[in-house]
Amino acid sequence: MTHRFELVRLRLVGEDDIDASRVEREFPTVRVERSPHVDPADIVVDDYAWRGAFDLRTFDEKVEQAGSVVSIAARGHDPARIACEVLTRYQRLLGRRNHASSTTLFDAVLRAHAGLHDLSLPLVKADLDHALDTWQWMLRLQPEVGLAPQLAALFHDIERLESEPRERIEHRAPDYQTFKDAHAKKGADRAFEVLVKVGVSQSDAEHARDLVCRHERRAGDAEVLLLNDADALSFFSLNSPGYIDYFGVAQTRRKVAYTLSRLGARARENLDCVRLRPDIERLLREVAA
């Protein structure tokens, strides 16, 4: 997979004793170093720039082009916090897995899933990034989650490849929830077809189909709620800057309200490790008030 780093080196730069425990807990596959100095090979981010009007698009390109090994240096008043926020934005590149997804079958699923995406189309590239990020959020929220929910995380928005590969249309829907329900149903059927073809068992494919079909409503069993949480967190941590740039403030306020309503109370605590762009942060405060 081109979306996985073989190694991430994270350098926490500062003169004081830096507590890296949170970083190591949230991202166990990342090698963390403490250092008073930046290395010439580091991609550097400091808290003053990161918390302000930071050029995320340019930084995204720099990280994604780093190759299979990337070295990031976080420095400033609280480098561990900045590091968590940076790694959260790029967790889709880390490839965290558990017992259910550390298999050759899941490798085949990832290849098939990636093969559905035409990366020459910016919106399709964003959809692939979001799918992988939702999967990674799910593993962070519940490290021992089973196979079917992970499959559902990858395929939950697959319907967009047919309806919105070049232009988003959701803002035109007269009834937003009805539009979202139809999107989920069509995506569930498409996911089932792909998964069975790849070799996923009938029962696991049906289970994943059911979760995708129900994922646009915060109701039902714990696995649907987990998918809701992972999907919502991915919107805030990864997609929200591009969303407001594309749709504008009015539609983004609507989207923020809808997404926040799908985010459980415990999962909301994870917004503390998300770097929200200032305009999104303002909308979130307005909606949550």
N, C-alpha and C positions, 0 to 999 in steps of 0.2 A: 504493500500500500504506500502510495506516495504521500499519504497524509499522516504518516507516523515517523517521529524521530527515533533514531536508534539510541540517542543519548541526549539528555538535556543537562547541561551544567548550569547551576544557578549560583551566582556569587552575591552574597550579601555584604555590601561594602559599608564600612563604618569603623570609627575608632573605638566605640563602646562595645561592650559585650552584647551580642545580638542573639535574641531568643529565636531560634529557627524551628522550634517544635511544631508550631502551627503549619508551617510550610511542609515539613516532613510528614506530618499526619495527613494533610489534605492531598499531597502528591508523593506517595511513597516510592514511585519509580524515578523521581528526579534526584540527581546528586547535588547536594547543597554544600557549599563551602562558605566559610566566613573569612573575610579578607579586608585589610585596610586600603587595598589598592584595586583599581580597575585593570584588567588585562587588555592588551591591544586587540585581542580577538573578540572581546565582549561586545554584545549589543547592549548599550547602556540606556537605562531609564531611571530618572530621578523623580522624587516625589513632587517637586514644584511643577515641573512640566506635565507630569502624568495626571495630576489632579486638575490642571487647567485646561485651556483650549488646545489639547494635544491632537496632533495629526495622526489619528488612528490608522487611516488608510495607508499612509506611507510606512508606518511602523509594522502594519500587517504584512506588507510586501517584503520588508526587510527580514522579518522572522520566517516567513514561508519560503524565502529564497536561501535560507541559511544552510540547506542541505540536510543530511541525515544526523548531523551533530550540531547543536546550537548552544552557544554560551551566552547567557544573559546576566548582566550585572544590575542589581537594584541598589540604589544608594539614596541617602537622604535622612530625614528625621526618623522614619520608621521603615527601613528597607524590607523587613519581613512582611509587613502588610502590603507594600507595593508589589513584592514578589508574588504573594498570593493572588493579587488582582491580575497581574500580568499572566501568570500561569493559568488562571481561570479563563482568561480570554483565549488562550491558545491550547487549552486542554484537549481539543479535538485532534491535535497533532501528537499527543502523548501515547495514545493507544492502550490505555489502561484496560485490563480484562480481568475476569475471574474464572472459576472452574468451568462455568457453563459456556463461556465464550473463548476459552483457550483451546480450541479444537481446529482440526483441518476443515470441518464442516463450516465453522464460523468464518474461517479464511475465505471459503468459497462464497459465502453469503456476502462478505464485504466486497469481494471482487465483482460479484453480480450487481450489487447495489451501486457501486461506483460506476460500473459500465453503463448504467441507465442514464447517467448524467453527462450532458454535453457541456464541457467546461469552457467552451468558447462563448457561452451565453452567461453574462454576469449574474442574472437571477437564478439560473440553475446552479452555478457555482455556490451562490449563497445558500441555496437549499441543501446542497451536499454538506457544506460546513455546518449548517444548523442540525442536520440529521446526526452527524457524528458527535456534535457537541451535546445534543440531547442524550445520546447514548452514554457519553462520558458523565454527564450530570446524574443520570440514573445510577451509575456505578458508585458515584460519590455519595449519593443519598442512601443507597442500600447496597453495600459491597457484595453481598451474597445473593443478589437478585438472580432469578432463573433465566433460562434461555428465551422463552417466549416474550417476556417484557422487553428484553434487549433487542429482539427482532422488531418488536413493535416500535421501539424508540427510533430505530434506523429507518423504518418504512412509514412512519406516521403521516408524513406530508408528501408521499410519493405521487399522489394525485396531481400535485402542482406541475409535474413534468408534462402533463397533458393540457391543463387549463391555463397555466400562467408561466410558460417558459420564457416569454419575451416581454410580457406586460402583466402587471398585477391588476386584478379586477375586483378584489374583495371589497374595496371601498364603494363599489357601485351597487352592492347587494341591498335590495330594499329591506330584507330581514337578515341581519348579520348571522344570527344563530342558525337559521335555516340553511343559509349558504355554507356555514361551517359543518353542519351535520351532513349535508350532501357530499361535501369534500371528504369527510371521514369515511363515509360508506363506500364511495368509489375507490378511495385509496386502500381500504381494507381488502376489497376484492382483488385489486391489482397486486397488493403485497402477497396475498395467498398464492396467486398464480406463480409469481417469481420464486417464492420460497419452496413450493413443491417441486418446481423445475430444478432448483439447485440441489435438492435432496433432503430438505428438512422433512421430518416425519409429518404425516397427516395431522396428528393430534397437536403437535407444536405449531404447525402452520395455521390451523384453525384457531388455536388459542391466541396467536399473534393477530390474526384477522379480527377476532372479537375485540381485542384491546384497541386496535387502530380504529375500529368502527365506533367505539364509545369514547374516544379520547378528547372530544371537543366539549364534553360536559363534565363538570366536577361532581360526579355521582357514581355510585357503584362500589366495587371492591377496592381493596388496598392497591392492587396493581394498576388500576385505572387512575387512582389518585397519584400514585408514584409517577406515572407517565405524564399526567397533568403538571406535576411539580417540575419534572425535568424539562418539559417543553417550555413552561413559563420562565424558568430560570435562564434557559438558553436565549429566549427572546431578550431578556433584560441584559444579560452579560455579553451577548455576541451580536444580535441582530438589531437592537433598538437604534443605534446611530444611523445605520443604513435605512431603516424604516422611516425615520422622521425626515431624512434627506429626500426620500422618494415620495412620501405621501403628504408631508407637511404637518403642521402642528395639530389641526383639528382632528384629522383621522388618527394621528398618533395618540392623542388624548383618549380617544375611543378605544384604541387597541390596548393602551396601558391599563385602562379600567377593566376591560375584558380579561386581559392576561392576569392582572392582580387578583381578580375574582376566582381564578383557577389555581391560585397558589396557596397551599395550606399554611397554617400559622407556623409550624416548625420549619417548613422549607423556606419561609420568608427570612428566617435568620441568616440564610446563606447570602442574602443581598449585601450583608456586611463585607463579603469578600469579592464583591462585584464593583468594578470601576464603571460608574454610570457617567455618561457625558452630561455636562451641566444642564443642557436643555431637557434631557430625559429625566434627570434628577428632580428638576422643578415640576415637571408634569406628574411624576410619581408622588411627590409631596402634595400636590393639589388634589389628586385623585384619592389618596389615602386619608386626607383630612376629614 
